[in-house]
């Protein structure tokens, strides 16, 4: 008898999550707010680090701007998927992208935490690097929670696709033929 990790995890957190769709939506909204704050922090970090002549600071300012552009793009795509296209393929795509961004935010956190710990930074550089590290860690935690909830409760989020019958074909009598062919066409 195989143990299904998803079902085991689902049973253990069901006491915490009563309405999965609502809680997944709230986690997504928290991530959107953190992305907005992270964008503001990234602009400040990039401006503080750009003043430095150090190549590491300039590379860090690029990485923070690029990460925020990716966060904004993922926020837009994720919102469209969560609101309109809740198919199995799109939810799986969103899960993969969220997993990658979770790892990206952990890496950004580690980089900026290390840069903030260097002694040759100015106070403005250190505080901006610490702020970016903090928001990267917050996004790591929120994306981890959101991705875990979406992975476990994906069947509650995915809308069943129901094939619609064309009214013109519903009224047409096929005389027992299959795929729109009459019976006399099938005999050759």
C-alpha positions in Angstrom: 0.0 0.0 0.0 1.6 3.2 -1.2 1.4 6.4 0.9 0.2 9.4 -1.0 2.1 12.4 0.4 -0.5 14.9 -0.9 -3.4 13.2 0.9 -1.4 12.7 4.1 -0.5 16.4 4.1 -4.1 17.4 3.2 -5.5 15.5 6.1 -2.9 17.0 8.6 -3.7 20.6 7.6 -7.4 20.3 7.1 -7.9 21.5 10.7 -6.1 24.8 9.7 -7.6 25.3 6.3 -11.4 25.1 6.2 -11.9 26.8 2.9 -9.0 26.1 0.5 -10.0 28.4 -2.3 -10.4 31.3 0.0 -7.1 30.7 1.8 -5.2 30.2 -1.5 -6.7 33.5 -2.7 -5.6 35.3 0.5 -2.1 33.9 0.1 -2.0 35.1 -3.5 -3.2 38.6 -2.4 -0.5 38.8 0.3 2.1 37.9 -2.3 0.7 40.7 -4.6 1.1 43.2 -1.7 4.6 42.0 -1.0 5.5 42.3 -4.7 4.3 45.9 -4.7 6.4 46.7 -1.6 9.3 44.7 -3.0 9.2 46.8 -6.2 9.4 50.0 -4.2 12.3 48.6 -2.1 14.0 47.4 -5.3 13.9 50.9 -6.8 15.5 52.3 -3.6 18.1 49.5 -3.5 19.0 50.0 -7.2 19.4 53.7 -6.7 21.6 53.3 -3.6 23.8 50.6 -5.1 24.1 52.3 -8.5 26.0 55.2 -6.9 28.8 52.8 -5.9 31.7 52.0 -8.2 31.9 48.4 -7.0 31.0 45.9 -9.7 29.3 43.6 -7.1 26.9 46.5 -6.1 26.1 47.2 -9.8 25.4 43.5 -10.5 23.3 43.4 -7.4 21.2 46.4 -8.5 20.6 44.7 -11.8 19.6 41.4 -10.2 17.1 43.2 -7.9 15.5 45.1 -10.8 15.3 41.9 -12.9 13.8 39.9 -10.1 11.2 42.6 -9.5 10.3 42.6 -13.2 9.9 38.9 -13.0 7.7 39.2 -9.9 5.5 41.7 -11.6 5.1 39.5 -14.7 4.4 36.4 -12.5 1.8 38.4 -10.5 0.0 39.4 -13.7 0.1 35.9 -15.2 -0.8 34.3 -11.9 -3.8 36.6 -11.3 -5.1 35.8 -14.8 -4.7 32.1 -14.2 -6.4 32.2 -10.8 -9.3 34.3 -12.0 -10.0 33.0 -15.5 -8.0 29.9 -16.6 -8.2 27.4 -13.8 -7.5 24.4 -16.0 -5.2 21.6 -14.9 -2.5 22.7 -17.4 -2.5 26.4 -16.3 -2.5 25.5 -12.6 0.4 23.1 -13.2 2.2 25.9 -15.1 1.6 28.3 -12.2 2.9 25.7 -9.7 6.1 25.3 -11.6 6.7 29.0 -11.9 5.9 29.6 -8.2 8.4 26.8 -7.3 11.1 28.5 -9.4 10.4 31.9 -7.9 10.4 30.5 -4.4 14.0 29.3 -5.0 14.9 32.6 -6.7 13.7 34.6 -3.6 15.8 32.3 -1.3 18.9 33.0 -3.5 18.2 36.8 -3.5 17.8 36.7 0.3 21.1 34.9 0.7 22.9 37.3 -1.6 21.6 40.5 0.0 22.0 39.2 3.5 25.7 38.5 2.7 26.1 41.9 1.0 24.5 43.7 4.0 27.0 42.0 6.3 30.1 43.4 4.6 31.8 46.1 6.6 32.8 48.4 3.7 29.3 49.5 2.9 27.8 52.9 3.7 24.8 53.0 6.0 22.4 53.7 3.1 23.7 50.7 1.2 23.5 48.4 4.2 20.0 49.4 5.1 18.8 49.0 1.5 20.4 45.6 1.2 18.9 44.5 4.5 15.4 45.7 3.4 15.7 43.7 0.1 16.9 40.6 2.0 13.9 40.9 4.4 11.3 41.3 1.6 13.0 38.5 -0.4 12.6 36.2 2.6 9.0 37.3 3.1 8.3 36.5 -0.5 10.1 33.1 -0.1 7.8 32.2 2.8 4.6 33.4 1.1 5.4 31.8 -2.2 6.2 28.5 -0.3 2.9 28.6 1.6 0.9 29.5 -1.6 2.6 26.8 -3.7 2.1 24.2 -1.0 -1.5 25.0 -0.6 -2.1 25.1 -4.3 -0.3 21.8 -4.8 -2.3 20.1 -2.1 -5.7 21.6 -2.9 -5.3 21.9 -6.7 -8.3 19.6 -7.3 -10.4 22.1 -5.4 -9.2 25.0 -7.6 -9.2 23.3 -11.0 -12.5 23.9 -12.8 -13.9 20.9 -14.6 -14.1 21.4 -18.3 -17.5 20.5 -19.6 -17.9 20.0 -23.3 -20.7 22.2 -24.7 -23.1 20.6 -27.2 -23.6 22.8 -30.3 -27.4 23.6 -30.5 -27.3 23.2 -34.3 -26.0 19.6 -34.0 -28.3 18.8 -31.1 -31.4 19.4 -33.3 -29.9 17.4 -36.2 -30.9 13.8 -36.4 -27.9 11.7 -37.4 -30.0 8.5 -38.1 -27.7 6.4 -36.0 -24.5 7.5 -37.8 -21.4 8.3 -35.9 -19.2 11.4 -36.2 -21.8 13.2 -38.4 -22.0 10.5 -41.1 -25.2 8.8 -42.0 -25.4 5.1 -42.0 -25.6 4.7 -45.7 -22.2 6.6 -46.0 -20.5 4.0 -43.8 -21.3 1.0 -46.1 -18.9 0.6 -48.9 
